[in-house]
C-alpha cells in the first residue's frame, strides 16, 4: 500500500504528515509489506503514538551523528522514553558539553540530508560478521541473546546502519528540527552494575517547534521549582559526599518531615491502624527465606559481625510479618492493620541519585494489613478511598491508578498469582475507580495498584501503592486460626500512601513551588519588627502564637523592614506579622501574606484566631479565604 493510498484514508492529512501506519493495532513502517488486504490507518504527526516514533528515530540520528564524529564508538541501545530519548555508547572519548553542541549540529545536518530509511533483514551469520567488522560488541551480544529463529532487522540511513526492531519513519527529514540534547550520564550495560559503564546521551524531541517551545517553558518552570534549589532557599536539608544518597535534615526540613508524620498518624489512627517498629538490621537468613535476597539482593547492603551476615532492611515487610507471628492470632483479630514508618536502605548507582527524589536511605510510610480472603476486597476499597482523600489534602486532585500484574521475576505459583490479581482487580473496581493496566510491573511477590499524581506543571509521579501478597505469609509461616479451628495463611496487603517521605517532600515542594499550604509550612509565621522599640511587643506576640501551636519565629534584627520582607519571601514563609510602635500602641499587626499584594492591619486577637483556624482546618491561605 502506497503512502498516498494510506494518506487518502483521511483527507485532513497530507502525505508528508503521515509517519507510519497501523495494522491491527500495531504500528509498522510505511514500506513494510503486509499479507492479504488488511486495512491500515495512517499514523500522523499529530497522533499521540507518533511522538515515541519520532523520538526513537531521533535516537538513531543521535547514534549516526556520534558515529560520524567519533568513529571508534561502539553502540549499545537507544530507545524512546516517556520524556524523550537516549542512546548508550562505549567510547574512549569522554563526551563533554562542547561535544554535545557538535553532535546536535550534526544531527540537524542529517535531518537536512533527508536520507531514506531502509529496513533490511539479515541472517545471523551476516549480522555477527557485520558486528565484528564494525567493532560493535554490544550489538553482537544482543543478537546472540535472541532466539535462533528471530528475525534480525537492521535499518540503514545513508552510510549508517543499526540493529533495531523498528518501526521507523520513511526518511530522516520527517523528524524535523524540534529536538534538543540535554546532557550525559553514566549507565551500566543492561542496568547491571557488574557490567561495563557506558556513556548515555539523553535528549528530547517534539512534533514541531511550538511543542518544543512549550516544553522548554515547562523546563524553565521545573528548574524554578527544583526541590534542591528550594531546599537551600528554605533551609530544609543538604547532601554531602560522606553519606551519598542520605539526607541531612535541617531544623526547618525536619519540622516539615515530622508534620507529615503527625498528619499520617492522625489519619491512620482514625482508620484503626496500630503502629509498630522493627529492626533496621536482621540476619540474612530471614531475607533468604522471604525471597528478597534472591530477587533483590543486588540492591541490598550487608554487614558482618561475630561470624554472621546481616542485611540492612530494604523493605519493612518481613519485619511486619514477625510482629504478626508473635502470639496466636484468630480470625476475630482480623483485619489487623499495622503501620510502620520504617527507615530502609537500597543501593542506587551514584549516577542515579537525585536530591530527595532518588536516595539510598529513606523512610517508608508502610502498612501491612493482615486479613482473610473474604475481607480483602473491602480492605482494598478502604485503602483506595483513604489514599485519594489524603492526596486531596495536599493539593493533588488529578490522580491516576495503574494495575500492575505479574513480573517476569517473581515468587509463588501461577495459581496464587491468578487469585491475587483477580481479588485486587475486584477491589479497585468495587471502589468505582477507573484504572489502566501496567503489564509486568507488579512486585516480585504480588500484583499492585500504583497511584500516580499529576503535579501543577503536568508531570506524573508514582507514589502510593497497594499490593496483594499471598506468598510472603506462607514463606514466613504466618497464620491465624480460622472458624474451622485450623491454621490458615492470611492475605497480606502492603500499603504505602506517600511511598517515600523524602521523595514525597520533594514532590510537594515542586508542586507548590516551595509555597507550602499554611498548615504544612515549617515556619508558618515570622513576627518582624520595624523598630527596636517594638521588640518586646513582637516577643510577646510570638510567645502567644507559639503557645497556641503556631510554628513562629521572630526577626528582631536591626535591618530595614523591606530587607526582612525580601529575605523571608525568598524562604517562602507564608505569613509576616509586621509590628512597630504604632501597632503596639493600637494593639494591631500589619499582615504580609506570601503572594497577596494587600497588607491589611487588624487587631492582634483577630489575627491570632485566624491563624489558629487556618492551621487547624488545614487551609492553604489565611487572610483571603
N, C-alpha and C positions, 0 to 999 in steps of 0.2 A: 504494500500500500504506500503510495507516494505521500510526501509532505503536503502537497496541495490537496490530495484526497482527504487526509486527516483534517486539515485546516477547514475544509469545506463543511465539516460537521457543525461548525459554529461560525456564522458569518461575522461575528464580532471579533474573531481572532485572525490576524494576518499571519501568513506563513512564518515570518521572522519571529513571531511571538511564541510559536509552538516549539517546545524544547524536547519533548519526548512523547510517548503515547502509553496509554493504559489499556491493557488487555486482561479481562477477568480480574480486575483489581490490582494487577501487577504492572509496574512501570518498566518499560523496555525502551531500547534505543529506537530512533526513527528508522534506522536501516536494518534492524533485526527482522529476518523473515519470520512469518507465522504460518502455521499449517492450517489449511482449510479457510473458511471465510468467517473467522472470529471477528466480531465487531471491536473496534478500538475507539478510544476517546482521546482527544488531544490533552497533553499536559502543557498548559500555557504559563507564561512568566508570572502572571498574577495569581496562579493557583497556590494554595498553601503547601502542597507537596512538591512544588517547583524549587523552593528555597533549599532544601537539602541537596537536590540535584545540582543546583548552581554552586553550592559550597563544596560539594565533592569534586566537581570539575576545577574549581579554583585551587583546591589542594593539589590536584595533578599539575596545574600550571605552576604552582609553587615548586613542586618537585622538578619540573622541567627547567625552571629558572635556576634553581640551585645546581642542577646537573650541568647546565651550560656555563655557569660561573665558577663552579668548584668541581672539576671533572673527576676527582678521586673520591667523591662522596658515594656511600652506599645508602640505598633507600630501604626504609622499613615499611611503615604503614602510614596512611594519610586519610582518615575518614572525615566526613562532615560531622559536626556536633550540634547540640541544641542551640549554641550561640555563635557558631562559626565553623572553623575547620582547623586542623593541624596536620603536620607531617613530621615524622621522626626520621632523623638522619644519623648515620655514623660517619664522622669526618675527623681528620686530624686537626683541621682548622676549627677554631672556636668562633662561632658566629657572634658578631658584635652588632650594636645598633647601627653603625655605619654600613655593615653588610646588609642589614635589613632594608635600608634605603636603596641600595643597589639591586637587591633581589626584587623588591617591589617594582622598581623601574623596569627591570627585565620582564616581569610578569605583564606589565602594561604593553610592552613591545610584543610579547607572544600573543596577547589578545588582538592587537592591531594586525598581526600577521594573518589572522583568521584561518588558522591551519585546520584542515579537515581532520576529524577524529574518527579513526577506523578501528573496528573491533576485529581481532584475529584470534583464531583458536589453534593452539599448538599442542603437539603430543608431549608427553612428559620428558622424553629424551631431548627433544629440541629445546624445551623450556629450561631444563637444567643446564644444558650446554650454553645457552644464552647467559644464564646467571654466572657460570664460571668465566666466560669470556669477558663479561662486563663488570666483574667484581661486585656481585650482588648476593652475598651470602644469606641475607635475611629473606630475600625473595625465594631463594633455594630452600630454606628451612620451611617456609610456608607451603611450598609445593610438595615437599616430602611429607608434610603433615596431612595432606589431603588424601582422600580415598583414591585407589589406583584408577578407578573409572571416572574420576571427577573431570569435568570439562575445564581446561585451563585456558582462560580468556585473557588476552593482552590487548591493550589499547595503544594505538600509535597516533601521535600528533606531531607532524614534522619529523625531526630526527629523534624524537623522544618516544620511548616505549616503556610501559609499566604493566605489571601483572595486576589485574583488577576484575572483579565480577561485573562491574558496571551497575546500572546503565550510565551512559554519558550523553552529552549534547552532540550535535552534529559537527560543530566546529568551535574553536577557542573564541572566535569573535562573538558567539552567542552569550558568553559570560558577561561581557560588558566591563566597565571600569569601576563598579561600585564595590570595591574591596579595600581592605587595609590589613597590613601585617602589624601585629600588636606586641610581639616580644618573643623571647626564647625561654626555655626551661629545660631542666634535666628530666629524663624519663627512662625508666628501665625497660628493656626489651620485654614485651608481653606483660609489663607491670610487675615483674618478678625481680626483687632486689638481688637475687643470685645471678641474674643475667647482666650483660653489659649495659652501661649507662649510655643512652643516646642523647642527641640534641633535638629538642622539639621546637619547631617554629609554629606559632599559632596566629590566627588572624580571624577576620570575619568578612563575610560577603553578603550583599543585599541585592534586591531585584533591580534597583535603579538608584540614581543619585539622590532623589528625595528621601528614599528609605534610609540610605546611608547617612544623610544629614540628620535625620531624626534619631538614628542610632547614636550618632556622635553627640547629639544634645543629651541623650539619655546617659551616655558615658560620663559626660561632664557633670550631670546631676548626681550620678553614682559616686563620682570622685568627691563631690562636695559632701555627700552623705557617708563617706567611708568611715566605718566604725573605729578604725585605727586612728584616724585624724581626730574624730570626735572624742575618743578616749583620752587623747593628750589634752585637748581643749577643756574637757570637763574633769580632768584629773581623776580618771577612773582606774586605770591599770597600765602595766607595761610588761614587756617581754625582755629577756636578756639571754645571751649565749650559754650561760651556766645552766640553764634549765630550758632547753629547746622544747617548744610546744606546751609550756606550762605558764600559767598566768600569775603575775604578781599583782594582787588586788590592792588598790589604794583605799583609804577610808571611804571616799565617795562611791567607788565601784563596789566595795564590799557591802555598803549600805543598800545599794540597788539590788545586789545579789540576795541579801537577807530579806528585802522587801518582797521579792519574788517567792522565796521560800515560805514566808509568812502567809502570803496570798494562797499558795498551793495547799499549805497545811489547813487553812480555813476551809477551802473548797473540798478537800478530801475528808476532813472530819465530818462535814455536812453529808457526805456520801457514805459514811460509816466505814472508812478505812482505818486501819491501825498502822502505826509507823514502827518500823524495825531498823536495825543497823547490823551489818555483817562485816566480817574481817576483810581488810584490803588484800592480805596475802594468805593463800591457802595452798596446801600440799598439791603437787602436780597430779597426784593420783585422782583427785576429785575432778579435775578438768579432763583427764583421760576418760574417766567413767561417763562424764556428761557429754562427751563428744566434742567439746570446744578445742581440745588440743589437736585433734585430728583435722578439724575443719578450719580452725582459726589460729593454730599455733604460731604461724609465722608473724602474726600481729601481736603476740603476747611477750611481755617482759618476764624474765625469770631470774631467780637468785638462789644461791645455795648456802646452806649453813648446817652444821652438825651432820653432814653426810646426806642431807635431804634436799630435794629440789622443790622450790616453791614457785608459784606463779602469782604475779600481781594481777588482780582480777581485771579482765577487760569487760566483764558484764556482771550484773548483780544476781542473775537468775539462779545459779547453783546454791549460792548462799541463802536465798529466799526459800528454796526447797528444804534446806537443812532446818530452818526455823519451823516450817510446816511439819516436818517429820518428828520434831521434838514433842513428844506427848501424843497420845492416841486421839485421833480425830474421828468424829461421827458425821454422818450426812446432815445431822442437825446443826453442825458448826458451819455448814457451807451455805452460801458462798462466803469465803474468807478473803477479804481484800487487804493485802499487806503492801504498804508503800515504803519505799526506801530512797533517800537522797544519797545515793552511793557514788563515791569517787572511783572512777575507773581509769585505766591506763591502756592505751593501744599504740603500737608502733605505727607511726605515719612517716613516710620518707620526708627528709628535711625539706626537699623542694616542694612538697605538697602543703606544708604548714602555711596558714594564712590567718593571722590575727586570732580572734575568737572563733572564727568560722571553721578552722581546721587545726585542732590541737592534739596533743598526746595525752594530756591529763584533763579530765572533765567530769562534771557531776551530772548524773542522770536522774531525772525525776521518775524513777521506775515504780511500778506497782505490779504485783503478781496476784491475780485473782484465782483462787482455787475453788472450783465448783463442780457440780455434777453435769453430765452431758445435757440433761434436761434444762439446766439453768443457763447454759452457755449463750443461747440466743438472746435472752433477756439481759444478760450482763453485757453483751456486745452492744445492744441498743443503748443501755445506760451509759456506757463509756463514750459512744459516739456523741450523744447529746451533751455530756459533760465537756468533751473536747471542744465542740463548736461554741458552747457557751463561754468557755474560758478564752478562746481566741477573740471573741467579740469584745470582751472586757479590755483587750489590749489593742483594739482598733483594727482587727483583721476580720473583715466581713466576707471577703472573697476566698473561700476555702474549697479545694477540690479533693476528692477521695479517690485513691487508686487501690485496686485489688491486686495484690501480688501473689502469684501462685508458686508452685514448687520449683526450686532452682536445680541446676544440674548436680551440684554438690550438696547432698542432704543426708540426713539420717532418718530411719524409720521406713516402714513398708509402704507400698503404694496404697494399700487398704487404709492405713492410718491417714495418709495424705488426702485420700478421697473424702474421708469423713470430716477431716479438719476443714478442707476447702468448702465443702457443702454447708457446714454449720456456720462458718464465718460469712459466707455469702448470704445465707438466710437471715443472719443477724443484721447486716447492714441494710438489706432490702426491707426488713421489717421496720427499720428506723425511718423508712420513707425517704432515704437519701440516695441520690444518684452517684454513680461511680464509673470509672473507666478501668480497663484491665491493664496490668503491667506484667506481662508473661515472664516467668522465670526469675522474678526478683524477690521471692519470699526469703525468709530467714532459713538457715540450714535445718532448723528443727520444726518449721511450720509456716503456713501462709500468713499474710498480714494485710492490714489496711494501712495505707500511708495517707496522712493528712498534709496537703500541700497548700501553703499560704501564698497569696499574691500580695506583694507589698505596694507601697504608694507609687512606685515608678514601674510597676508591671513585671517585676521579677518574681519567680516562683521559688519557694523554699520548702523543702520537705522537713517536717518537724515531728509531729506526733505519730505514733503507731499503735496498732492493736494486733497482737499476734496470737494465734491459736497453737497450743503446744500439747500434743498427746504423746510426745516422745520422752521429754526430759523427766516427767514424773515417774515413768516406768524405768528409765535408765538409772534413776537415783532412788528407786524403791520408796516412793512416796505413795501413801494410800490412806483411805478413810474406810470406816465401817458403814456399809450400806444398810438399807432397810431389811435386806435378807440376812444380815449378820455376817456377811463375807467381806473380805478386803477388796477394794476397788481403787484403781489409779484415778486420781482426779484429773479433770481438764484444767490446764494451766493457761490462763490468759495473761500474756505480757502486755503491759500498757505503759506508754510514755506520753506525756502531754506536751512538754517542750522538747523532749528528746535530750538535748544537752542544754543545761542552763547557760553555760558560757556562750554557746552558739546562739541561743535564743536572745541573749542580751545584745549580741552583735546585730541580729536581725531587727530587734526593737529599735536600736539606736539609728540604724539606716532607714527604717520605715518612717520614723518620726523626725529624721534629720537632727537627732540629738534633743529635740524639744519634746521631752517625755511628758505624758499626761501628769497633771499636778500630783496625783496620789502616788505616782511612781518615782518622781524626781528624787535623787539622793539628797539634795539640798532644795527644799521647797521654797524657802523664803530667806532673803537676806535683808536685814534691817541696816540701812546705810544712813549715816549722818551727813548733814550739810555743814555743820559746825561742831567743834568740840564742846560747845556749850550744851549740846543735846545728848552727850554721851550717856548720862545717867538715865534719861528718858528712853533711849534706844536699848540700853542694857535691861531695864525693867520690862520693856515690851518683848524683847527676845526671851527673857525668862518665862514670862507668861505664856507665850506661844509654845515653848519647849515643854512646859508643864501640862499643856493641853494636847500634847502628842504631835506637834508640828516639828518637822526637821528644819531647824533655823540656824543661821549663822549671823554674826554681827560684823559690820565693816565700819570700824571707828577710826580708820586711818586718816591722817591729815592730808587728804588728797581732794582735788576738785570733784564735785558730785558727778560731773559729766564723765570723768575718767572712771569712776566707780561703776557707773551705768554701763559703759562700753565693756569693761572687764567682765562683769557678771553676765552681760548679754552673750559674750563670747563663750562663757561657760554654760550657757543655756539654763540659767536659773529662772524658773518660771515667774517669780514674783519678787520685786523690790519694794520694800516699805521705806519711804524716804522721810526722814524727820529732821527738823531744825527747831529753833527756839519758838517760831510761830506755831508749829504743830504741837509742841509741848504745852504752850500756854492755852491752846484751844482743845487739847485732848484729841487730836486728829492725826492722821497719817496721809501722806501722798502716795499713791499706788502706781507702780510702773509694772504692768504685766507684759511678759515677753510676747512680741508680735501684735500688741494692742497700742495704737498710736495715742489713745486717750490716757490722760493722767489724772484720774479723779482723786478728790480728797474726801475722806469720810471719818466718822468717829472711830476711835480705836476699838471700842466694843463691837461695832458693826463689822469692821474688817476682820476681827478675830473670829466672830461667829461664821462669817462667810468662808473663811479658811478652813475651819473645823468641818463645816458641812461638805466642802469640796473634797477634803481628804477622806472623810467617812463614806461619802457616796461615790467615790472613785470618779469624780468629774475630771474632764480633760482641762477645762479652764475654770476660772474662779469668778471673774467680775464681768463676764459677758454671757452668762447663762440665764 
